[in-house]
Amino acid sequence: MLRVPIAALCLLVGTALAAASTAAARDRWWAPGSGDILPRSLSYADDGVVVLRPPPPGPYVSRDWHIEFNFQSNFLAYQYSEVILDEAARYIRAGGARRVEVVGYADSKPYMVSGRTLIEPRGLAEDRARMVNQALLRLGVNPAILHIDWHDDPAAIGTDDGMAEPSKRRVTIHVEM
């Protein structure tokens, strides 16, 4: 009778399974806890429900998305930017976009607030554009159609609440179909 410690057996089996499924795993996701492998078009919710993610409805026309940033930050805010980026990436992929322009902006014009001069560095616009570009690449947008640009002191975008200043600290994703 051959005696093999259980830890060694688990390691052997796990290594063999991982090696056998490496190629298949590239285009599939593993659903935690279920042992099932799901196609990428599905997403796995925490409660064990598999959710089909249909493409956004057409018609697909050229359009823009705007992601606003905090003052002197290039950090993509959790949930806020994820929703916008996911929607834009799904739209770009489903509609077969010809060109996607990612344009970063920084509010580089100094202004006084409570006796302090506030200004964003000029390089921040480029950093913001590159962050959004990387996120779109990770979400499966074709790098051949992505184009990056950045500008200082942009015009504000009108908002419903009249607070235009945050819109100067943004990245615009312009999709051409």
Secondary structure, DSSP 8 states (H G I E B T S, - for coil): -----HHHHHHHHHHHHHHHHHHHHTTEEE-TTT--EEETTEEE-TTS-EEE-----S----EEEEEE--TT-----TTHHHHHHHHHHHHHHHHT-SEEEEEEEE--S-EEETTEEE---THHHHHHHHHHHHHHHHTT--GGGEEEEEEES------TTS--GGGGSEEEEEEE-
